[in-house]
Amino acid sequence: MDCEVRDIIIMGTGPAGYTAAIYTGRANLKPLVIEGFQPGGQLMITTEIENFPGFPEGIRGPELMAKMREQAAKFGAEFKSGSVTEVDLSRSPFCLTLEDGREFFTRSLVIATGANAKWLGIESENRYRGKGVSACATCDGFFFRDCNVFVVGGGDTAMEEALYLTKFASHVTLVHRREEFRASKIMTLRTRKNPKISTMLNEVIDEILGDGQKVTGIRLKNVLTGELAVHPCDGVFLAIGHSPNAQLFKGQLDTDDYGYILTKKSSTETTVPGVFACGDVQDYTYRQAVTAVGTGCMAAVDAERFLESIR
């Protein structure tokens, strides 16, 4: 047990968590950062980032995260490996328990645990992730200029991804497992009116095909007949939802219907004073590295002001 009561603990080490660590470190708050099960977050599996300001030639996700971590350490951030398995926000200081039983106490907490894209769960999906398989059109659409791509999903997110991809791809095919899309009528109408988008209903991906280096096609299965068919393509975008990593806070913090932590307007404050949320764990809309960085900064400033108020 670590009996020392910290001023601030940051859960998570994606862009939001590292930014919060940089700012609170510069404020001499000596932040403790719990790295979680995937240090660096989702950007650790991103091959190339071309839309992060300051890197006109682009930068690899792991390299960007390494630079952020180094910067946070420079300003005095302390890092602990491991994942938090239990959080008690009912008392102050708050208590965090790690998987090995270690306990840490803190006056303020920044939650930057992120969200995970939902995947199909097939082996070929992992094999070609970053080689034609993506879960973010905004991040990777540029790499599919003049390509034939498929988007999997039936909600508004899938429609938005498909429409966005028409800026680059020669053709976009929307694949949905049901007879009808569950997206809003206006989004469905927009996609159906777009000449670069076609739809395939009652179909699921049976396999993603490739040559070992990149995606070359997909094999679809009709859910009504069981019939299999191969379709050549250059890329597959999954838009079947995200899962915020907020399960630890269920019953302790208010969340929306999808599990994202709710924060006050123009703030990162949660429903528990001294607890702040930033990045993808509270951002249902944008889910970009640069917006995560912005809310990480906000959380650090909010936490610093909170600590000043209780001294």
Secondary structure, 3 states (H helix, E strand, C coil): CCCCEEEEEEECCCHHHHHHHHHHHHCCCCCEEECECCCCHHHHHCCCECCCCCCCCCECHHHHHHHHHHHHHHCCCEEECECEEEEECCCCCEEEEECCCCEEEEEEEEECCCEEECCCCCHHHHHCECCCEECCHHHHHHHHCCCEEEEECCCHHHHHHHHHHCCCCCEEEEEECCCCCCCCHHHHHHHHHCCCEEEEECEEEEEEEECCCCEEEEEEEECCCCCEEEEECCEEEECCCEEECCHHHECCECECCCCCECCCCCCCECCCCCEEECHHHCCCCCCCHHHHHHHHHHHHHHHHHHHHHHC
